[in-house]
Amino acid sequence: MSYVVAGLSPKGFSPLFGQADEALAQLGVIRVSADAKPGYPCRITLEDAEPGETLLLLNHADHAVATPYRNAYAIYVREAALAANRFEDALPPVLTNRPIALRGYDAEGMLRGATLALAGDVEARIDELFARSEVAYIHAHNAAHGCFVARIDRG
């Protein structure tokens, strides 16, 4: 099954890049420095940040739909991210090195299936969800922390 995974556009976050910590704090945003890899997955580049790199930790509405499945949670974005990475029929690094929860939604944003993917079987679980005709798109979340990783669309 063909699929596309795209990072979030930096456009919505770029006004925050470079702001003083105090200004960010007023917006509920925290600047952090990666101290390990993996551990700080950027939702724009879909790669883990390198140790020493700065990221912003902020709340993001990843599923802004008018259903009970509306969702917002904390995510990291690299301050140096200039463009969203896009992966066609290939997994980005942040989906290959941690357990991933996959949630399949229909066109109206209603949950139509969910599964857990462990190392090495993310693509098989994506195929299983997309085998359901009612699944229009999939959201990937870190299984342990629950935070949104990326949206997966049919290719």
C-alpha positions in Angstrom: 0.0 0.0 0.0 1.4 3.4 -1.0 1.6 6.1 1.8 3.0 9.5 2.5 4.4 10.8 5.8 5.0 14.6 6.0 6.3 16.7 8.8 4.4 19.8 10.0 4.9 23.0 8.2 7.4 25.3 10.0 5.2 28.3 9.1 3.0 27.9 12.2 6.0 27.7 14.5 8.6 30.1 12.9 7.2 33.2 14.7 8.4 31.5 17.9 11.9 30.7 16.7 14.5 33.0 18.3 12.1 34.6 20.8 13.4 35.2 24.3 12.6 32.5 26.9 10.4 34.9 28.9 8.3 35.7 25.8 8.0 32.0 25.0 7.0 31.2 28.6 4.1 33.7 28.3 2.8 31.6 25.4 3.3 28.3 27.3 6.3 27.3 25.2 9.6 26.1 26.6 13.0 26.1 24.9 15.0 22.9 25.5 18.3 21.5 24.5 18.5 17.9 23.4 20.7 15.9 25.7 20.4 12.5 24.1 19.5 10.9 20.8 16.9 9.5 20.4 14.7 11.5 22.7 13.7 14.8 21.0 11.7 14.0 17.9 11.2 17.1 15.7 7.7 17.1 14.2 8.9 19.2 11.2 11.9 17.2 10.1 10.7 13.9 11.5 14.2 13.2 12.8 15.5 13.1 16.4 17.5 16.2 17.2 21.2 15.9 17.8 22.5 16.5 21.4 23.0 20.2 22.0 20.4 21.2 19.4 17.6 23.6 20.6 14.0 22.8 20.2 10.7 24.3 21.3 8.4 22.2 23.5 4.8 23.4 23.0 1.2 22.2 22.9 -0.1 21.4 19.4 -3.6 20.5 18.2 -2.7 17.6 15.9 -6.3 16.5 15.4 -8.4 19.7 15.2 -11.7 18.1 14.2 -15.3 18.6 15.5 -15.5 15.1 16.9 -14.8 13.5 20.3 -11.4 12.5 18.9 -10.1 16.1 18.8 -6.6 16.0 20.3 -3.8 18.3 21.4 -0.6 17.4 23.2 3.0 18.4 23.7 5.4 18.2 20.7 9.0 19.3 19.9 10.0 21.4 16.9 13.6 22.2 16.0 14.3 26.0 16.0 16.6 25.4 13.0 13.9 23.6 10.9 13.4 25.4 7.6 11.2 22.9 5.8 9.0 19.9 6.4 10.5 16.6 5.4 8.3 14.3 3.3 8.6 10.6 2.9 6.9 8.6 0.2 6.6 4.9 0.8 9.3 5.1 3.4 9.3 5.7 7.1 10.9 8.8 8.7 13.5 8.1 11.4 11.1 9.0 14.2 8.9 6.1 13.2 11.6 3.4 13.2 13.2 3.5 16.6 10.3 3.5 19.2 7.0 1.8 19.7 4.3 3.7 17.8 0.5 3.8 18.3 -1.4 4.2 15.0 -4.9 5.6 14.9 -6.9 5.3 11.7 -9.6 8.0 11.1 -12.3 8.4 8.5 -12.8 11.5 6.4 -14.9 13.1 9.2 -12.2 12.5 11.9 -13.9 9.6 13.6 -11.6 6.8 14.8 -12.1 3.6 12.7 -9.2 1.5 14.0 -6.1 1.5 16.1 -3.0 -0.7 16.5 0.4 -0.8 18.2 3.5 -1.1 16.1 6.8 -2.2 17.4 10.2 -1.9 15.9 10.2 -3.4 12.4 6.5 -3.7 11.9 5.3 -0.1 11.4 4.7 -0.5 7.7 2.7 -3.7 8.1 0.5 -2.0 10.7 0.0 1.0 8.3 -1.0 -1.4 5.5 -3.5 -3.1 7.8 -5.2 0.1 8.7 -5.3 1.4 5.1 -6.7 -2.0 4.0 -9.9 -0.7 5.7 -11.7 1.4 3.1 -13.2 3.7 5.8 -9.7 4.8 7.0 -8.8 8.0 5.2 -5.7 8.9 7.2 -3.6 7.7 10.1 -2.0 9.5 13.0 1.1 8.1 14.5 1.8 8.7 18.2 4.6 7.7 20.5 3.2 4.7 22.3 4.8 5.5 25.7 4.4 9.3 25.9 1.3 9.6 23.8 2.5 12.6 21.8 1.7 13.1 18.1 4.5 12.1 15.7 3.1 12.5 12.2 0.1 12.1 9.9 0.2 9.4 7.3 -1.9 9.7 4.1 -2.6 7.3 1.3 -0.1 7.7 -1.5 
